[in-house]
Amino acid sequence: MNSSLPIAVGTTALWRKRRWWKSWYRIVRYDARFAHGHAELDVDLNAVLQGARFPADCWCTLNGAEDACPPAGIGPWVDYPYGRPLEETR
């Protein structure tokens, strides 16, 4: 595996209110954790996972992270490239 690819991806979901229509919408932010222990917050997941080069891995990880994330709050880490939730806490 390439050292520039993360080993785990995490999500954070929150709800925001639209300015004019007063309706709510959900925002999902992604975090990436690398093998050397460094975690980057609020990353562009397609760029970090190199979605153009590895579309299936990116898709599985993205869907696994969003499925494991609660409607509002911090979701667990999911592994790359399978998208399975990890037992570790964030």
Protein Blocks (a to p, Z undefined) as FASTA:
>chain_A
ZZkbcfbdcddddddddfklopacdddddddddfkopacehiafklmnommlmmmlmmmm
mmmmmmmpcfbdcddddddfklpacfbdZZ
